Amino acid sequence: MTTPQSPTDPYARRQHPPHQGSPAAGSGDSHRTALVVALIGAAATIVAALIGLFVQLSGDSERRDAGSTVSGASPTSGASGAPGSPGTSTTPGPSGPSATPTPSATPTTPSAAPALAGMPEAFLGRWQGYAEELDASETDHYRVTLELNQGSPREQVGSIHYAMESSDCYGVVTLTAVGGSDRMTLGEDIQSGNCVKNGRITLTLRPGDTVDFAYESTKRDGTQQSVRAGLDRVA
């Protein structure tokens, strides 16, 4: 008699022993885990590289800022490197070729000739004395009166009078040169009388209100005429 068997469960999972050489259970999970670990490591490497780059860039920037601060070129330090920053004193320098003035040439004016001295005061007044005229043939004596006033060179400064036996001669004198305070020269111009018209008189001051009178001229016949006198002040 056959023993009745229990019905077979069609949904029961059949257990098979693993075959040798086939992959063990859970090997797929191992592959996925290794992949995740590799991705995390790569990400960590990238992040570390980015952090290192950021730190390097930050260090370079800080060194540049420090160098700018030391040299005074920082715009916020108030140094001369910031021309427009408040508190900065900027002195405008020369700009362009016109900033440096070209010294203008100073015109040279010829120095004026020194003014000639006028009549020395010591000669002012009236002088009188007796003259001796030396001639080749004879010697004549007569009275000379000379009156001098203040004046400048080339100006008429007085009058002259020769009182002779044969004629009285009157004329004027002009100051021609001054040799200090004690010597001067006069030009004579006779305007009336029988005398040589023009001549030269040299006066030299002596102590005691006395002057030496020396007259030189050329006569009509070409001979030289010379007159000497000592004149005293009479007024």
C-alpha positions in Angstrom: 0.0 0.0 0.0 1.4 3.2 -1.0 1.8 5.8 1.8 0.1 9.1 0.9 2.5 12.1 0.4 1.9 15.6 1.4 1.3 18.0 -1.4 4.3 20.0 -2.7 4.3 23.8 -2.1 4.7 25.3 -5.5 6.0 28.6 -4.0 8.6 27.0 -1.8 12.1 28.2 -2.8 14.3 25.4 -3.7 17.5 25.4 -1.9 20.5 24.7 -3.9 23.9 24.4 -2.5 26.3 26.9 -4.0 28.3 25.7 -6.8 32.1 25.9 -6.6 33.5 28.8 -8.5 30.3 30.9 -8.6 30.4 34.3 -6.9 29.4 34.3 -3.2 26.3 36.0 -2.0 26.6 39.7 -1.4 29.4 40.3 -3.9 27.3 43.0 -5.7 27.1 45.0 -2.5 30.8 44.9 -2.1 31.3 46.5 -5.6 28.9 49.3 -4.8 30.6 50.0 -1.5 34.0 50.2 -3.1 32.7 52.6 -5.8 31.2 54.9 -3.2 34.5 54.9 -1.2 36.4 55.8 -4.3 34.1 58.7 -5.2 34.3 60.0 -1.6 38.1 59.9 -1.7 38.2 61.7 -5.1 35.8 64.3 -3.7 37.9 64.8 -0.6 41.1 65.2 -2.8 39.4 67.8 -4.9 38.2 69.7 -1.8 41.6 69.6 -0.3 43.2 70.9 -3.5 40.6 73.7 -3.6 41.3 74.6 0.0 45.0 74.6 -0.6 44.6 76.9 -3.6 42.4 79.3 -1.7 44.9 79.4 1.2 47.8 80.1 -1.2 45.8 82.9 -3.0 44.9 84.4 0.4 48.6 84.4 1.5 49.7 86.1 -1.8 47.0 88.8 -1.4 48.0 89.4 2.3 51.7 89.8 1.3 50.8 92.2 -1.5 48.7 94.3 0.9 51.5 94.3 3.5 54.0 95.4 0.9 51.8 98.2 -0.3 51.2 99.4 3.3 55.0 99.5 4.0 55.8 101.4 0.8 53.0 104.0 1.5 51.0 103.0 -1.7 47.9 101.9 0.1 44.9 104.1 -0.8 43.5 103.8 2.7 46.6 104.7 4.5 46.4 108.4 3.8 49.9 108.4 2.3 51.0 110.3 -0.7 50.2 107.3 -2.9 46.6 108.3 -2.9 46.4 111.8 -4.5 42.6 112.1 -4.1 42.3 110.7 -0.6 41.2 113.0 2.3 44.0 114.3 4.4 46.6 114.0 1.6 48.6 117.1 0.9 49.5 117.2 -2.7 51.8 119.8 -4.1 51.4 120.3 -7.8 54.7 119.9 -9.5 55.8 121.6 -12.7 53.9 120.5 -15.7 55.1 121.0 -19.2 57.9 123.1 -20.5 56.2 126.3 -19.4 56.3 125.4 -15.7 60.0 126.4 -15.5 60.3 130.1 -16.2 63.0 131.0 -18.6 65.0 133.8 -17.2 64.4 136.8 -19.4 67.4 138.5 -20.7 68.0 141.7 -18.8 68.6 144.6 -21.2 72.0 146.2 -20.6 71.8 150.0 -20.7 75.0 151.9 -21.2 76.0 153.6 -18.0 75.5 157.3 -18.0 78.6 159.4 -18.1 79.4 160.9 -14.8 78.2 164.4 -14.4 80.9 167.0 -14.8 81.6 169.0 -11.7 80.4 172.6 -11.6 82.2 175.7 -10.4 84.0 175.1 -7.1 82.7 177.4 -4.4 86.2 178.6 -3.5 86.5 180.4 -6.8 83.2 182.3 -6.5 83.5 186.1 -6.2 85.5 189.0 -7.7 89.2 188.8 -8.2 91.6 191.6 -9.1 95.3 192.1 -9.7 98.0 193.2 -12.0 99.1 191.1 -15.0 102.3 191.0 -16.9 102.1 190.2 -20.6 105.2 188.7 -22.1 105.8 189.5 -25.7 108.8 189.1 -28.0 109.3 192.8 -28.3 108.0 194.3 -25.0 106.4 193.6 -21.7 103.1 195.2 -20.8 101.4 195.5 -17.4 97.8 196.2 -16.7 95.0 195.5 -14.3 92.8 192.4 -14.6 89.4 192.1 -13.0 87.7 188.7 -13.0 84.2 188.0 -11.6 83.0 184.4 -11.3 79.5 183.1 -10.6 78.1 179.6 -10.1 77.7 177.5 -13.2 78.2 174.2 -14.9 80.7 173.2 -17.7 80.0 174.8 -21.1 78.0 177.5 -19.3 78.9 181.2 -19.1 80.1 181.8 -15.5 81.4 185.3 -15.4 83.1 188.3 -17.0 86.6 189.6 -17.6 88.0 193.2 -17.8 91.5 194.2 -19.0 92.3 197.9 -18.1 95.2 198.8 -20.4 96.7 202.2 -21.4 95.7 201.9 -25.0 92.4 200.1 -24.6 89.9 198.6 -22.3 88.8 195.0 -23.2 85.7 193.4 -21.9 84.6 189.9 -22.4 82.8 186.8 -20.9 84.2 183.5 -19.6 82.8 180.0 -19.9 83.7 177.1 -17.6 85.4 174.4 -19.7 87.0 172.0 -17.1 87.3 171.5 -13.4 90.4 169.8 -11.9 89.3 169.2 -8.4 88.5 171.9 -5.9 91.5 174.1 -6.5 92.0 174.2 -10.3 89.8 175.0 -13.3 89.9 176.2 -16.9 87.9 179.0 -18.5 87.3 179.9 -22.2 87.6 183.7 -22.9 85.5 185.5 -25.4 86.4 189.3 -25.8 83.4 191.3 -26.9 84.8 194.8 -27.0 88.3 196.4 -27.1 91.5 196.0 -29.0 92.4 192.5 -27.7 92.8 189.0 -29.0 89.3 187.7 -29.3 89.6 184.2 -27.8 92.0 182.7 -25.3 92.2 180.1 -22.4 92.5 181.0 -18.7 93.7 178.6 -16.1 93.1 179.4 -12.4 94.9 177.7 -9.5 93.7 178.4 -6.0 96.4 179.5 -3.5 96.2 180.0 0.3 95.0 183.4 1.5 92.2 184.0 -1.0 94.7 184.2 -3.9 94.6 182.6 -7.4 97.3 182.2 -10.0 96.0 183.5 -13.3 97.5 182.1 -16.5 96.3 183.2 -20.0 97.3 181.6 -23.3 96.2 182.6 -26.9 97.5 183.0 -30.4 97.7 186.5 -32.0 96.6 187.4 -35.4 100.1 187.2 -36.7 100.4 183.6 -35.3 102.6 184.4 -32.4 101.8 183.1 -28.9 100.5 185.4 -26.2 101.0 184.6 -22.6 99.8 186.6 -19.6 100.5 185.9 -15.9 98.9 187.4 -12.8 98.3 186.9 -9.2 94.7 187.9 -8.3 93.3 188.6 -4.9 89.7 188.3 -3.8 88.1 191.7 -3.5 84.4 190.8 -3.1 
